[in-house]
Amino acid sequence: MEKGSPMKEGARNGGQAASISMEPFQETPVNGSKEEECDVSWRFRNKKEKSWRKYRDFRRFRLGVGENCTYKVVHAGGWHSGINARRSRSRISNATKGRPSSPKIAPPVQDEEINDTIPSLGSEMNFRKGKYLYYSRGGDYCKGMNHYLWSLLCGLGEAMYLNRTFVMDLNMCLAATYNPSNKDEEGKDFRYYFDFEHLKEVASIVEEDVFLRGWKKWDRSHKRKLPVRKVVSHKMTPMQLKKDKNTVIWRQFDAPEPENYWYRVCEGQAANYIQRPWHAIWKSKRLMNIVSEISGNLDWDFDAVHVVRGEKAQNKELWPHLNSDTSPEAILAKLKEIIQPWRNLYIATNEPFYNYFDKLRSQYKVHLLDDYKELWGNKSEWYNETMILNNGRPVEFDGYMRVEVDTEVLYRAKTRVETFYNLTNDCKDGINTC
């Protein structure tokens, strides 16, 4: 097995070959645990992702002797079976140096392919030459993630339209609906959920604290203060600001709700000029690594069902049949019509009770997100990398992270069964909204 040869033997079924694009070997194979074994590492890209991102697998192969004394692969191991080919990627963060070691916490590990560091502004002169769009915090804070993204992308879109650098606050407040405590939680970091490296590459942004320090430093060391235009109403349109020459356009959102939502800037006539840059938002590579781990453990050959329950199942006025249509008996009856027995079945769900789907185990190999808790447990790469982002403090694997991972695993399934339009005839947004 030569370095540079494609890993066709690693795909033990058509599902894997169809869904991922495998790269040539980048590293020399190493010995396995026995003389006839070989461990190999390579990268791959998932064809169902629109991103260029690559992920890593390492497998163990057993070799035999073929005709003319050539080697051939007689057995290919499963996902991440070639542990000797796994690269050591440990790096201790400054946040954890000098602390007493704990047997419960693994040493921090850094994925060297992720660069979500906060860029500096450079020299004072570079700062002064820049043009910035600064949104102060508005009523969007602690709203749902869809609301947050709709508003954030409005601000980014306006900055692009004005050809300005967007001042971005990486601190987030996660709405109560995503938290086990059922309370809004501040102190979250944008980088827990989204790919900051990609955002830096496709948009001109500066982190808020870095920007404010640069602004303060300039005003302190120069008699002539930084030229600033304060905009107190969303009714001042981006078109009216297009020719503004001030260094900073500072939009302030101090009005009562809903007048203080960022997305109001992009309403009306502005909607014809501002394009929300949806291409700038990718899910966190750290979470996508978990998605690849789950999919890889299922050999990229699985089916999935999305089961929506929770508050919607309890609200019979808006969703009169959802609770009964998503009972284990009803789900099993429907799946028998669509999915072959004993297939790997991943269930993406907001149902909190792990054993709720036990009846499906009589027909399928059932997998739930909680079956993979070790992927975000205190010995995982995700745990250590997010702890570095959080100044050495552990990060909770919260409800929105679960939604992101569930959604992406669901998307990679060969057959997908959805709650609405498959399991139930109820409308997704409530009665009479179909």
C-alpha positions as CSV (number, residue, x, y, z in Angstrom):
1,M,0.0,0.0,0.0
2,E,1.8,3.1,-1.2
3,K,1.6,6.7,0.0
4,G,-0.5,8.6,-2.5
5,S,-2.7,5.7,-3.5
6,P,-6.5,6.2,-3.2
7,M,-8.3,4.4,-0.4
8,K,-10.9,2.5,-2.3
9,E,-10.7,-0.5,-0.1
10,G,-11.8,1.6,2.9
11,A,-15.3,2.0,1.6
12,R,-16.9,-1.3,2.6
13,N,-20.2,-0.3,1.0
14,G,-21.6,1.9,-1.7
15,G,-23.0,4.4,0.8
16,Q,-19.7,5.7,1.9
17,A,-18.3,6.0,-1.6
18,A,-21.3,7.9,-2.7
19,S,-21.4,10.4,0.1
20,I,-17.7,11.3,0.6
21,S,-14.8,12.3,-1.6
22,M,-11.6,10.8,-0.4
23,E,-8.2,12.5,-0.7
24,P,-4.9,10.7,-1.6
25,F,-2.8,9.7,1.4
26,Q,-0.9,12.6,2.8
27,E,1.1,10.6,5.3
28,T,3.1,7.4,5.3
29,P,1.2,4.4,6.6
30,V,2.4,2.9,9.9
31,N,2.5,-0.5,11.5
32,G,-0.7,-1.8,13.1
33,S,-0.9,-4.0,16.2
34,K,0.3,-7.1,14.3
35,E,2.9,-7.8,11.6
36,E,0.4,-8.1,8.8
37,E,-1.5,-5.0,9.7
38,C,-1.1,-1.4,8.5
39,D,-2.7,1.8,9.9
40,V,-3.4,4.6,7.5
41,S,-4.7,8.2,7.9
42,W,-6.3,10.3,5.2
43,R,-8.6,13.2,4.7
44,F,-12.0,13.3,3.1
45,R,-14.7,15.8,2.1
46,N,-18.4,15.2,2.5
47,K,-20.2,15.7,-0.8
48,K,-23.3,16.8,0.9
49,E,-21.6,19.8,2.4
50,K,-21.3,22.9,0.4
51,S,-18.0,23.8,2.2
52,W,-14.5,22.9,1.2
53,R,-13.8,21.6,4.7
54,K,-12.0,18.3,5.1
55,Y,-12.2,15.7,7.9
56,R,-9.8,13.0,9.0
57,D,-10.2,9.2,9.2
58,F,-7.7,6.5,10.1
59,R,-8.2,2.8,9.6
60,R,-6.5,-0.5,10.1
61,F,-6.0,-2.8,7.1
62,R,-4.9,-6.4,7.2
63,L,-2.6,-7.3,4.3
64,G,-2.1,-10.5,2.5
65,V,0.1,-11.7,-0.3
66,G,-1.4,-11.9,-3.8
67,E,-0.2,-13.0,-7.1
68,N,3.4,-12.3,-8.0
69,C,4.2,-11.7,-4.4
70,T,2.3,-8.4,-4.4
71,Y,0.4,-7.2,-1.3
72,K,-3.3,-6.9,-1.2
73,V,-5.9,-5.7,1.4
74,V,-7.8,-8.7,2.8
75,H,-9.7,-6.8,5.5
76,A,-10.5,-3.1,6.0
77,G,-11.2,-2.0,9.6
78,G,-14.0,0.3,10.6
79,W,-14.1,4.1,11.3
80,H,-11.1,5.3,13.3
81,S,-9.8,1.7,13.8
82,G,-6.2,2.6,12.7
83,I,-5.3,4.2,16.0
84,N,-1.5,4.1,15.4
85,A,-2.0,6.5,12.4
86,R,-3.8,9.1,14.5
87,R,-1.8,12.2,14.9
88,S,-1.1,13.6,18.3
89,R,-2.6,17.1,18.4
90,S,-2.2,18.1,22.1
91,R,-1.6,21.7,23.0
92,I,-1.9,23.1,26.5
93,S,-3.6,26.4,26.6
94,N,-2.4,29.4,28.7
95,A,-5.8,29.3,30.5
96,T,-5.0,25.9,32.0
97,K,-1.3,26.2,32.7
98,G,-0.3,26.1,36.4
99,R,-3.6,24.5,37.5
100,P,-3.6,21.3,39.5
101,S,-4.3,18.3,37.2
102,S,-7.6,16.5,37.5
103,P,-8.1,12.9,36.6
104,K,-11.5,13.8,35.2
105,I,-10.3,16.3,32.7
106,A,-8.2,15.3,29.7
107,P,-5.4,17.6,28.6
108,P,-6.6,20.2,26.1
109,V,-6.4,19.2,22.4
110,Q,-6.4,21.7,19.6
111,D,-7.6,20.9,16.1
112,E,-4.9,22.5,14.1
113,E,-7.2,22.9,11.1
114,I,-9.4,25.4,13.0
115,N,-8.3,29.0,13.2
116,D,-10.9,31.0,14.9
117,T,-8.5,33.4,16.7
118,I,-9.6,37.0,17.0
119,P,-7.6,39.2,14.5
120,S,-5.9,42.4,15.6
121,L,-6.5,45.8,14.0
122,G,-2.8,46.4,13.3
123,S,-1.3,49.9,13.7
124,E,-3.2,53.0,14.7
125,M,-2.9,54.3,11.2
126,N,-4.5,51.2,9.8
127,F,-7.3,51.6,12.3
128,R,-7.8,55.2,11.3
129,K,-7.9,54.4,7.6
130,G,-10.7,51.9,8.1
131,K,-14.4,52.5,7.7
132,Y,-16.6,50.7,10.3
133,L,-20.3,49.9,10.9
134,Y,-21.0,49.4,14.5
135,Y,-24.4,48.1,15.8
136,S,-25.0,48.5,19.5
137,R,-26.9,45.7,21.3
138,G,-30.6,45.8,20.6
139,G,-33.7,43.8,21.4
140,D,-32.5,40.8,19.5
141,Y,-30.4,39.8,22.5
142,C,-31.6,36.5,24.0
143,K,-34.1,35.9,21.2
144,G,-34.2,32.6,19.3
145,M,-31.4,31.6,17.0
146,N,-33.4,32.2,13.8
147,H,-34.1,35.7,15.0
148,Y,-30.4,36.2,15.9
149,L,-29.2,35.1,12.5
150,W,-31.8,37.1,10.6
151,S,-30.6,40.2,12.4
152,L,-26.9,39.5,12.3
153,L,-27.0,38.9,8.5
154,C,-28.9,42.2,8.1
155,G,-26.0,44.0,9.8
156,L,-23.4,42.1,7.8
157,G,-25.3,42.8,4.6
158,E,-25.5,46.5,5.3
159,A,-21.8,46.6,6.0
160,M,-21.1,44.9,2.7
161,Y,-23.4,47.4,0.9
162,L,-21.6,50.3,2.5
163,N,-18.2,48.8,1.9
164,R,-17.4,48.9,5.6
165,T,-16.0,46.6,8.3
166,F,-18.7,45.2,10.5
167,V,-18.0,45.4,14.3
168,M,-19.1,42.1,15.7
169,D,-19.9,41.1,19.2
170,L,-18.9,37.4,19.7
171,N,-20.8,37.2,23.0
172,M,-24.2,35.7,22.6
173,C,-27.2,35.0,24.8
174,L,-28.8,31.7,24.1
175,A,-32.6,31.7,24.4
176,A,-34.3,29.6,27.1
177,T,-35.8,27.2,24.6
178,Y,-32.3,25.7,24.0
179,N,-31.3,25.4,27.6
180,P,-32.1,22.6,30.1
181,S,-32.6,25.3,32.7
182,N,-35.3,26.9,30.6
183,K,-33.7,30.2,31.2
184,D,-31.9,32.6,28.9
185,E,-28.1,32.1,29.2
186,E,-25.6,34.8,28.6
187,G,-21.9,34.3,28.1
188,K,-22.1,32.1,25.0
189,D,-19.6,32.5,22.2
190,F,-20.5,32.7,18.5
191,R,-17.6,30.3,17.8
192,Y,-19.3,27.5,19.8
193,Y,-22.0,27.4,17.1
194,F,-20.6,28.8,13.9
195,D,-17.4,28.9,11.9
196,F,-15.6,32.1,12.7
197,E,-12.7,31.3,10.5
198,H,-14.9,31.1,7.4
199,L,-16.7,34.3,8.4
200,K,-13.4,36.1,8.6
201,E,-12.5,34.9,5.1
202,V,-15.7,36.0,3.3
203,A,-16.6,39.2,5.3
204,S,-14.7,42.2,6.6
205,I,-15.2,42.0,10.4
206,V,-13.5,43.2,13.6
207,E,-14.3,41.9,17.0
208,E,-16.1,44.4,19.2
209,D,-13.6,44.5,22.2
210,V,-10.7,44.9,19.8
211,F,-12.5,47.7,18.0
212,L,-13.4,49.6,21.1
213,R,-9.8,49.3,22.5
214,G,-8.5,50.7,19.2
215,W,-11.1,53.5,19.2
216,K,-10.3,54.4,22.8
217,K,-6.6,54.4,22.2
218,W,-7.0,56.7,19.2
219,D,-9.1,59.2,21.0
220,R,-6.7,59.2,24.0
221,S,-3.6,59.8,21.9
222,H,-5.0,62.3,19.3
223,K,-6.6,65.8,19.8
224,R,-8.9,65.2,16.9
225,K,-11.3,62.5,17.9
226,L,-12.4,59.7,15.5
227,P,-15.2,61.0,13.2
228,V,-18.4,59.2,14.2
229,R,-22.0,59.4,12.9
230,K,-24.6,58.2,15.4
231,V,-27.8,56.8,13.9
232,V,-30.6,56.4,16.4
233,S,-33.4,55.0,14.2
234,H,-33.6,52.1,11.9
235,K,-35.6,54.4,9.6
236,M,-32.3,56.0,8.5
237,T,-31.8,53.7,5.5
238,P,-28.5,52.2,4.2
239,M,-29.0,54.1,1.0
240,Q,-28.9,57.4,2.9
241,L,-25.6,56.4,4.5
242,K,-24.0,55.2,1.3
243,K,-21.9,58.3,0.8
244,D,-21.1,59.0,4.5
245,K,-17.4,59.7,5.0
246,N,-17.2,59.2,8.8
247,T,-14.8,56.6,10.1
248,V,-17.6,55.0,12.2
249,I,-21.3,54.7,11.5
250,W,-22.8,53.8,14.9
251,R,-26.3,52.4,14.8
252,Q,-27.9,52.6,18.2
253,F,-31.0,50.5,19.1
254,D,-32.4,52.1,22.2
255,A,-36.1,52.2,21.2
256,P,-38.6,49.8,22.7
257,E,-39.3,46.5,21.0
258,P,-39.8,45.8,18.2
259,E,-38.3,49.1,17.0
260,N,-34.9,48.0,18.4
261,Y,-34.4,44.9,16.3
262,W,-31.4,44.9,14.0
263,Y,-33.3,43.4,11.2
264,R,-35.6,46.4,10.9
265,V,-32.7,48.1,9.1
266,C,-33.2,45.8,6.2
267,E,-37.0,46.2,5.8
268,G,-38.9,48.3,3.3
269,Q,-36.9,49.8,0.4
270,A,-33.6,48.6,2.0
271,A,-34.7,45.0,1.2
272,N,-34.0,45.8,-2.5
273,Y,-30.4,46.8,-1.8
274,I,-29.2,44.7,1.1
275,Q,-28.4,41.0,0.4
276,R,-28.0,38.9,3.5
277,P,-24.8,36.9,3.1
278,W,-26.1,33.5,4.0
279,H,-23.0,31.9,2.5
280,A,-20.9,33.5,5.3
281,I,-22.6,31.3,8.0
282,W,-21.3,27.8,8.4
283,K,-21.8,25.6,11.4
284,S,-18.9,25.2,13.8
285,K,-16.2,22.8,12.5
286,R,-16.0,21.4,16.0
287,L,-19.6,20.4,15.9
288,M,-19.2,19.1,12.3
289,N,-16.4,16.9,13.6
290,I,-18.9,15.3,15.9
291,V,-21.3,14.9,12.9
292,S,-18.5,13.1,11.0
293,E,-17.8,10.9,14.0
294,I,-21.4,9.7,14.3
295,S,-21.8,9.2,10.5
296,G,-18.5,7.4,10.3
297,N,-19.4,5.1,13.2
298,L,-22.5,4.2,11.1
299,D,-20.2,3.6,8.1
300,W,-22.1,6.4,6.2
301,D,-24.8,3.9,5.5
302,F,-27.9,4.7,7.6
303,D,-31.4,6.0,7.5
304,A,-32.9,8.6,9.7
305,V,-36.2,9.9,11.1
306,H,-36.8,13.4,12.4
307,V,-39.3,13.3,15.3
308,V,-40.6,16.6,16.5
309,R,-42.4,16.4,19.9
310,G,-41.9,18.8,22.9
311,E,-44.2,21.8,23.2
312,K,-45.8,21.2,19.8
313,A,-46.9,17.7,20.7
314,Q,-48.5,19.1,23.9
315,N,-50.4,21.9,22.0
316,K,-53.4,20.1,20.6
317,E,-55.0,23.3,19.4
318,L,-52.3,24.0,16.8
319,W,-51.1,20.4,16.3
320,P,-54.1,18.2,17.1
321,H,-52.6,14.9,15.8
322,L,-48.9,15.3,16.4
323,N,-48.7,13.6,19.8
324,S,-50.5,10.4,18.6
325,D,-48.8,10.4,15.2
326,T,-45.4,10.5,16.9
327,S,-46.1,7.7,19.4
328,P,-43.6,4.8,19.1
329,E,-46.4,2.6,17.7
330,A,-47.3,5.1,15.0
331,I,-43.7,5.8,14.1
332,L,-42.9,2.1,13.8
333,A,-45.9,1.5,11.5
334,K,-44.9,4.3,9.2
335,L,-41.2,3.3,9.1
336,K,-42.1,-0.2,8.1
337,E,-43.5,1.2,4.9
338,I,-40.4,3.1,4.1
339,I,-37.2,1.6,5.6
340,Q,-36.0,-2.0,5.4
341,P,-35.8,-3.9,8.7
342,W,-32.5,-4.0,10.7
343,R,-31.1,-0.9,9.0
344,N,-29.1,1.5,11.1
345,L,-31.7,4.1,12.1
346,Y,-30.7,7.5,13.5
347,I,-33.4,9.4,15.3
348,A,-33.1,13.1,15.4
349,T,-35.5,14.4,18.0
350,N,-36.3,16.8,20.8
351,E,-38.0,14.1,22.8
352,P,-36.2,14.2,26.2
353,F,-36.8,10.5,27.3
354,Y,-34.1,8.3,25.9
355,N,-36.2,5.1,26.2
356,Y,-39.2,6.6,24.3
357,F,-38.2,4.9,21.1
358,D,-37.4,1.4,22.5
359,K,-40.2,-0.2,20.5
360,L,-38.4,0.6,17.3
361,R,-35.5,-1.6,18.4
362,S,-37.5,-4.7,17.5
363,Q,-37.1,-3.8,13.8
364,Y,-34.1,-1.4,13.6
365,K,-30.7,-0.7,14.9
366,V,-31.6,2.5,16.7
367,H,-29.1,5.3,17.3
368,L,-29.8,8.5,19.3
369,L,-27.5,11.5,19.8
370,D,-27.1,10.5,23.5
371,D,-25.5,7.3,22.4
372,Y,-22.5,9.4,21.5
373,K,-22.0,11.4,24.6
374,E,-18.3,10.6,24.7
375,L,-17.9,12.9,21.7
376,W,-18.5,15.9,23.9
377,G,-17.6,14.4,27.3
378,N,-14.7,15.6,29.4
379,K,-12.2,13.5,27.5
380,S,-13.2,14.6,24.0
381,E,-11.6,17.0,21.6
382,W,-14.7,19.2,21.5
383,Y,-14.6,19.6,25.3
384,N,-11.0,20.6,25.4
385,E,-11.1,22.9,22.4
386,T,-14.2,24.8,23.6
387,M,-12.7,25.0,27.1
388,I,-9.8,26.9,25.6
389,L,-12.2,29.3,24.0
390,N,-13.9,29.8,27.3
391,N,-10.7,30.7,29.3
392,G,-10.3,27.2,30.8
393,R,-13.9,26.8,31.9
394,P,-16.0,23.8,30.6
395,V,-18.7,24.6,28.0
396,E,-22.1,22.9,28.2
397,F,-23.2,20.9,25.2
398,D,-26.5,22.8,25.0
399,G,-29.8,22.4,23.2
400,Y,-28.9,24.4,20.1
401,M,-25.7,22.4,19.6
402,R,-27.8,19.2,19.8
403,V,-30.1,20.7,17.1
404,E,-27.1,21.5,14.8
405,V,-25.6,18.0,15.1
406,D,-29.0,16.2,14.8
407,T,-29.8,18.2,11.7
408,E,-26.5,17.5,10.0
409,V,-26.6,13.8,10.7
410,L,-30.1,13.6,9.5
411,Y,-29.0,15.3,6.2
412,R,-26.4,12.6,5.6
413,A,-28.9,9.7,5.9
414,K,-29.7,7.6,2.8
415,T,-33.4,7.8,3.5
416,R,-34.9,10.7,5.6
417,V,-38.3,10.6,7.2
418,E,-39.7,13.9,8.4
419,T,-42.3,14.5,11.1
420,F,-44.4,16.9,9.0
421,Y,-45.6,15.6,5.7
422,N,-44.4,12.0,6.5
423,L,-45.4,11.0,10.0
424,T,-48.3,13.5,10.5
425,N,-50.7,15.5,8.3
426,D,-50.5,18.4,10.9
427,C,-49.0,21.6,9.5
428,K,-45.5,22.4,10.6
429,D,-46.4,25.9,11.8
430,G,-49.8,25.0,13.2
431,I,-53.4,24.4,12.0
432,N,-54.4,26.0,8.7
433,T,-50.8,27.0,7.8
434,C,-50.0,24.3,5.2
